Amino acid sequence: MPEVKQAHEATETYFAEFARLERETSRQPEWLRLKRKSAMERFADLGFPTTRQEAWRFTNVAPLARITFKQADAKGAAREAFKPALLGDVAARLVFVDGQWNPKLSALASLPKGVLVSSLAAALESGDQGILEGHLACYAEDADHAFTALNTAFIRDGALIRIADGVVLEKPIHVIFIRTGGAQNTVTHPRTLIVTGREAQAMVMESHCGPAGETYFTNAVTEIVVGENASVEHVKLQEEGDQAFYIATVQAQQARASRFHSHSVSLGAALARNDINSVMAGEGAECTLNGLYQVAGTQHVDHHTRLDHAMPHCSSREYYRGILDGKSSGVFNGAIIVRKDAQKTDAIQSNKNLLLSEEAIINTKPELQILADDVRCTHGATIGQLDPDALFYLRARGIGLESARHLLTRAFANDVIARIHFAPARERLEARLLARLSAAWKPEEVL
C-alpha cells in the first residue's frame, strides 16, 4: 500500500534526524539527553494518532504523517513579507527564524532587573542550567501525545523567560517564530518555557507565521509555570501559511492564588491543532482560557482544552468563539476536571460557533468530569448563523447585506479579543482579524 509505505518512510526520517541531532548536541547536559531519548522512545511507541482515537476522532493527520519532513536549516532570510507586525512598545523581543534564534531581529537590551529572556540554545550553553533542569519538559505530558513527545525529542532552541519573585513587568515580551519558506517539506519544533516567581506579573505574546503556498510543519510546545500569587497573561497568534501543518500544546502549571489568562487566536494553516491545558495545583488559583478561530476555504482547526481543578477554591472561565466559512471544518473539545478534594470549585465554559456557509462544519463537545460534591460548574455550546433580526435591523438603516454580515461577524469575534488586557496586543489582533474578514468582503453601496 503506497500510503502505508509513505508513512513508514516519513517516520523513519524522524529517527534519522534524531540520530543526527544527538551527534550535533553531544556536549549538552546529560539530563536533557535522557529526556530527549525517553521522548523519542515514547514517540516510537505511540506513532502518529489516528481517527480511531477519541482525542483525534475529527482530525485526520494522515496527510501530515505521509510527508517526509526534514529539519529546517535556518539559512533563509526573514523576508519582510513574512514578518508579523511587531508590537512597538515591548520589554523584549525574541525572534526565531526557521527554528533558530536570530539576534539581529531580536531586542533584549533594556530588560529590567530580575527578568531573564534568552534563547534555549544560549541558556544550554551557559553554566547556569538549574531553571531548565527543574522545569523544561516537566509539565507538557507526552504519555498519550505523540507530537509533544516529538517536540521534546527535538528540543534544540526556543524561548526562555524567567521573571523573579515580586517583579512586575509593565510591558509585554514578544516571542516570534517565523518560517521563511523556500525549502519545501521542512519541520521545526519551537519550545517556549515561561517561569514566574512569587507575586510576579508578566504578559507574553507568542506569534507564529509563515509564507503562503508552501508545505511545512510547525510542532510547538509552550510550558508556563505561574508562581504563588503571580499573574501571567499569554497571547498566542497563529498565522501560518495556507498549506502549512501546525500542531501546538500550551501547558500551564499554577501555584496557590495564581492567575493565568490565555488568549489563543488561530487564523492560519491548512490543518491546525491546539491543545491548551492548565493544572490548578494550588488552592485559590484562577484560570481563564479565551480562544478565537477563524477559518475559510478547506482549512481545518482543532482546539482541545483541559482545565484540571486539582485543589479547593479554584475558579476557571473559558470562552471560545469560532467563525467558519467556505468548506472549512473545526473541532472544539473542552474538558473541565474537578478532583475529589477540589471542593468549592467554580467553573464556567462556553463555546459559540458562527457558520457563514452551508458547507462549513463544526464538532463541539464540552465535558465535565466532577469527583467533588460542593462545586458550581456550567458548560454550553452553540452553533448557528448570523441573527436574521440583527441583519434586518442593520439593513433597515441603509446598510447593505454584505456590510451588515461583516459588522456582525466582527462584533462576534471582538467578544473574545476585547478580553485581552494589554491594549497594543488587542489592537494588533483586531487589525489581523479585520484584514482577514475584509479580504472576503465586498462592500456595497448604502441603500
N, C-alpha and C positions, 0 to 999 in steps of 0.2 A: 504494500500500500504506500503510494508516494507521500501522503500526508504524515504517516507514522515515521517514515524514513526521514522526512524533513525535520520533524520534531526531535527525533533522536540526534540528528546532526547538530541542530541548534543547541540542545542540551550539552552535547559533548564539547561544543565550543566554550561554554562557560567553565567547564572543568579545565580545559587547556589554558584559558585566560587566567584562571585562579592559580594554576601552577606557575605561570609567568609572573603573576603578582607576588607570589611567595618568594621567588628568586630576587625580584627587584626590591623587596622590602625586608630582606633578611636581617637588617640591622635594627629593625623596630622591636619594641619590647615583647617579651615572651607572653605576657598576659593578653596582648592584642592578637598575637599569632594563634594562641589557643582558642580565643573567641572566634576568630575567622575560620579556623579549621572546623570547630564544632558547628558553626553556622552552615558551612558548605556541606558537611555531612548531613545536616538536617534538610537542606535543600535536596540533596540526593535522595533522601528517604521520601520526602513529600512529592517531589516533581511538581509540574505546573498544575494548578487547580483545574477542575472540570465542572461542567454544569450539573454533574451528579452530586456535587457537594452543595449543601444548603446555602452556605455563605456566598456561593458563586453561581447560584441557580439561574440568574437572569443576566449574567455577564460572562460571555464566552471569550476566553483569552486564547483560544486555539490559533487565531491568526498571528498573535504575538509569539506563541510558542513555536510556530513553524519557521520563523525567520531567524537566520543566523546573525546575531548581533555581536559586533566586536567593540572593544573598549575605544572610546573617543580619545584622540591623541592630543587634543587641546592646542593644535597648531593653527587652527583657524583664527581669523581676526573677528573681533566682536563688531561686526558691521553696524553702522548707525541705524539701519532699518530694523535691526532686531533688538536694539537696546530698549528696555522699558523706560517709560517716563520716570525719571528719578525723583524721589522726594527731595525737595530742596533744602529743608532745614532739619538735618538729622545729626544725631550724636556720632554716628559712624556708618560707613557703608562698606560692605564686603561683597565683592563681585567675583563670580566664578564663571569661567569660560570653558565650556565643554568638560566640566567636572573638576577643573583645577583653578586655584586662586589666581586672580590677576591683580597684582599690586598697583599697576598703572591706573586701573579704573576704580580702585578702592580708595577709601578715605578713612584713616584711623588715627590721625594726628592729634585730635582735640578731645580725647577721651577723659572724662573726669576721674578722679582718684577712686579706686575701688571697682572699676569696670575693666574687664578684660574682654577684648574682641580680637579673635585670631582665626587663622585657618587651622584646621585639624592637623594638616601635614606639618605646619610650622610648630604647633604645640607638641607633636610627637617627636620632633627633632630636638626640642629643648629638654633641659634636665628635669623640669617640674611637670610631672605627669600624674600627680595624685588625683586631680579633679577628673581626669579622663578614666583612670583605672577604676575610680569609685562610682562613675556614672555612665560612661559610654557603653551602650549595648546592654544596659541593666534593666530597662523598662519596656522597651518595644519587644513584645514576645514573638518568637518565631516557631513556637511549638506547632502551630497549625497554619502558619502564614509563610508560604514559600518565598514570596517576594521580599518580606522583611529579612528572612534568612539570607537571601541572595545579596541584599544590600549590606548586611553585616559582614558577609564573607568578603565583600569587595570594598570595605572601608579603606579609603586612601586619603581623601581630602573632603573638606566641608567646613562648616562654620562652628566655632566655639565661642559662646558668650557666657561670661560669669559676672554676676552682679553681687557684690559683697553685702554683708549684713548692714541694714539701715540705709543703703544708698537709694536715693530716689532719682531716677533718670528722667529728666524733663522732656527730652527729645527722643524720638524713636531710633532704633537701629535697623538699617535696611540691608537685608541679605538677598542677593540677586543671583540666580542661576540662569545663564544664557547659553543656548545651543546655537552654534553659528551656521551649521549646515555645510554643504559642500562635499561631505562624505556620507553616503547612504548607509543605513543599517548599522548605526553606532549606538552604544548604550553608555549612560553614566549612572552612578549610584550616589547622588548627593546625600550627605549626612549632616544634620544640624543638632547640636547639643546646647541647650539653654539651661543654666543653673542659677537660681536666685537664692540669696541668703535670707535670714530672718528680717522681716519688716522692710524688705526691698521692694522697689516698684520699677517696672520696665515695660516698654512696648516694642515689639519686634514685628517688622513686616518682611515676609518671605515671598519673593516673586520668582516664577518660573516662566520662561518664554523661549520661543524658537521660531524658525522660519516655516513658512507655508510650503506645501508641495514636496516635502522630503520626509522619508520614513526614518524615524529614530525612536529610541526608547529611553525614558527617564524613570528611574526607580528610586524614589526619595523616601527617607525616614527622618523624622524630627522628634527628638526627645526633649521634654520640658519638665524641669524639676522646680516646683514652686515651694519656697521655704515657709516656715511658720509665720503666719500673719503677713505674708508677702502678697504682691499683686502682679500678675503678668497678663498683658493683652497681646495676643498673637493673631496677626492678619496674614492670610495666605492667598495669593492671587496666582491662579494657574491660567496661562495664556499660551500653551504650547501650540505648535503648528497643526494644520488641519489633517495631516497624515501621521501624526505622532501617536505613540502609546505613552500613557502617563499613569503610573501606579505610585501611590503615596500613603504613608502612615504618619499620623501625628499622635504621640503618646505622652500624656501629662501625668505627673505624679504629684499629688497635693498634700502638703502637711497641714497641721492644725490651723484653723482660722484663715486659711489662704484663700485667694480669689484668682480664678483663671477664666479669662474671656477668650474664646476662639472665634474667629471670623474666617470662614472658608468660602472663597469665590472661585468657581470653576467655569471657565468660558471656552477653553481651547481643547485640542486633541481630538483625534478620531475616536479613541477609546480612553476613558479616564476612570480610575477607581481611587476613591479617597476613604481611608479608614481613620476616623478621628475618635480617640478614646481618652478618658480620664479616670484615674483611680483616686477617690477622695479618701486618702489613707489617714487623715487626721480629723478629729472632731471639730465640727463647726465650719468645715470647708464649703466654699461656694464655687459653682462652675456654671458657665454659660457657653453654649455652643450655638453660634449663628452660622447659617450657610445659605448660599445662593448659587444656583447653577442655571446657566442659560445656554441652550444648545439648539442647533438647527441642522438642516441637511440630513445626513445619516449619522451624525455624532451619537455616541453612547456615553453616558456619565452615570457613575455608581457611587453612592455615599453609604457607608456603613459606620454608624456611631455606637459607642458603648460608654455609658455613664455608670461607673461602679461605686455605689454608696457603701463603703466598707466600714464606716464609723457613724455614731449617732450625730444628730443635729446638723446634718449636711443638707444643702439645698442645690438644686440644679434647674436650669431653664434651657430649653432647646427650641430654636426657631429656624426651620429650614424652608426655603422657598425655591420652587423650580419653574422655569419658563422653557417650554419645549415647542419647537416649530418644525415644519417640514416632516421628514420621516425619522426624526430623532427619537431616541429612547432613553429612559432614565430609571434609576433604582434608588430608593431610599429605604434603609433598614436601620431603625434606631432602637437600641436596647437600653432600658433602664434596669439596673440590677440593685436590689436592696438586700444587703446581707442580714443574717439572722439578728445580729446585735445592733443594727443600724436603726434604732428607734428614732422617732421624731424626724424622719426623712420628709423633705418637701420637694417634689419633683414635678415639673410640667414639661410636656413635649408636644410640639406642633409641627406638622409638615403640610404645606399647601402647595398645590401644583396647578399651573396655568397652561393649558394646551391650546396653542394658537392654530393648530391644523387638525384635521380629522385623522391623519395618519401618525401623529405623534403618540408615543406610548410611555406610560409611567407605571412602575410597580412599586407600591409603597407599603411598608409593613412596620408600624410602630409596635414595640414589645415592652411588656412589664414583667419582671421576674421578682416577686416580692416574698421575702422569707421572714420579714418582721411584721408585727401586728399594729404598731402605732405609727402610721405613716399617712401622708397625703400625696397621692400620685395620680396624675391625669395624663392622658395622651390622646392624640387625634390626628387624622389625616383627611385631606380633601383633594379632590380632583375636579376641575371644572374649566369652563371657558370664561371669556370676559362677560361681565354682567350686562345683559341687554338693556336693563333700565339705565345704567350709567352711560352706556353708549347713546341711548336715546336722549338722555339729558344733555350730553355734550353736542350732539347733532342738532338738537332743537335750538342751540345757541350759536349756530352757524359754523360749527367745526365739522370738517369732512370726516368720513368714516375711518379712513386710514390714520388720520391725525388723532382721532379720538382713541383708536386702538393703541396707538403709540403712547399717548398720555397715560392711559390706564395701565399699560404694561410697565411703564417707568415707575408709576406710583406703587405697583405691586412689588417691584424689585427694591425700591427705596425703603420699604418697610424693614428690610434686613440691613442695608448699607447704612441707614441712619443710626443704627445701634453702635457703630464704630466710634469710639470716644475721641480719637485723635483726628482733628479736622483735615490736615493735609492728606492723610491716607484715605479718609472718607471721600474727599473731593476727587482724588485720583481715581478711585474705584467708580464713582459716579460718572466720570468722564469716559472711562473704559466701557462701561455698560452702555452709555448713550451712543458711543461710536458704533458699537455692535448693533444696537437696535436701529439706529439711523441708516445703517448700510442696507437694511431690508425694508426701509420705509420710504414710500413715495408720497411726499406732501401734496395735499390737494388745495385748491383754491377755496377760500371761505365761501360758503353758500350764500 
